[in-house]
Amino acid sequence: MPVQDNETNTEDSNLGETSAVSEPNHRRGVYLIPNLLTTSALFAGFYSIIASINGDFIKASIAIFIAQLLDGADGRVARMTHTQSEFGAQYDSMSDLMAFGLAPALLVFQWSLSDLGQPGWVAAFIFVAGAALRLARFNVQISKVDKKYFVGLASPAGAGVIWATVWSLADYGVSGQDVAWLMVILVPLIGAMMLSPIRYYSFKDIGGQRRVPFFVLMAIVLVFALVALDPPRVFLGFAVVYALHGPVMEAVRWLKKRKAAELIQK
């Protein structure tokens, strides 16, 4: 559902009657529903930043999680309703940088890294830079890579490791200062993983119109039950498993190639 964009070319205002003739060519529109979801994700990321500044780290973590849900929804809605656009793709990237770059970096900095001084803010900056560069690389490679895989850890997944760790430890009453030197290693490591050439499964080939075995539905029910029992720890487990599955699968592929080469040599 398109709505008219308010942006106009300022130079056209001086063209008189010519502007009136050419105006329809300059009027642009954006699709409402997917961009509304993207705006909601942007708002969730902004709210997380405000909550982190106010010291409400659990709310800040939950806000980033909500941004992840909305970020996953906007692209799928756009594809299902055939409302993809270049504007939407660029807007989504800017929203992602806010929600999955700045918000988690500020969250972990406020919670744990601030007392470390320079090493703390440098670690947080590496994460932000990793997210920004990861998004830029994704945009230029989107038509050149297999959509079944991400090249490097996706920024929402990287943010997931951060907010799930903070939420889980804060929920247990662990002070961020007590684990500051652990976080000063983990945070830039996640930033580096976003820029790595390691492939991660994207789940983009799983659509709502595709039939799946019945046990898949039962597995989803089980996941919801586990989340309900202990949300922060279950989310942390999912985030860590996903972050590690890429390196593990790369190691498996390397071993298979090595064995195949050895068999050829024999």
PEPEPE-V658405 format. One record per pair of residues at least 4 apart in sequence whose C-alpha atoms are under 6 Angstrom apart, sorted by the first residue. I is the first residue (numbers start at 1). J is the second residue. Records with the same first field share a line. If there is no record, write none. Layout:
I=J ; J
This chain:
1=31 ; 32
2=29 ; 30 ; 31 ; 32
3=29 ; 30
4=29
5=28 ; 29
12=19
15=19
19=23
32=36
34=74 ; 78
37=70 ; 74
38=92
41=67 ; 70
42=95
44=63 ; 67
45=64 ; 98 ; 99 ; 103
48=60 ; 63
49=103
51=56 ; 60
52=56 ; 57 ; 60 ; 107
58=167
61=163
67=71
73=77
77=81
78=82 ; 83 ; 84
88=92
96=100
97=101
98=102
99=103
100=155 ; 156 ; 159
101=128 ; 131
102=128
104=159
105=124
106=110
108=112
109=113 ; 114
110=114
111=176
112=176 ; 177 ; 180
113=120 ; 180
114=120
116=120
123=184 ; 188
126=130 ; 188
127=188 ; 191
130=134 ; 191
131=155
134=194 ; 195
138=142
148=202 ; 204
149=199 ; 200 ; 201 ; 202
150=199 ; 200 ; 202
151=197 ; 198 ; 199
152=194 ; 195 ; 196 ; 197 ; 198 ; 199
153=193 ; 194
158=190
160=164 ; 239
161=239
163=167
164=168 ; 236
166=170
167=171 ; 232
168=232 ; 233
169=174
170=174
176=180
183=187
199=246
200=246
227=231 ; 234
231=235
241=245
245=249
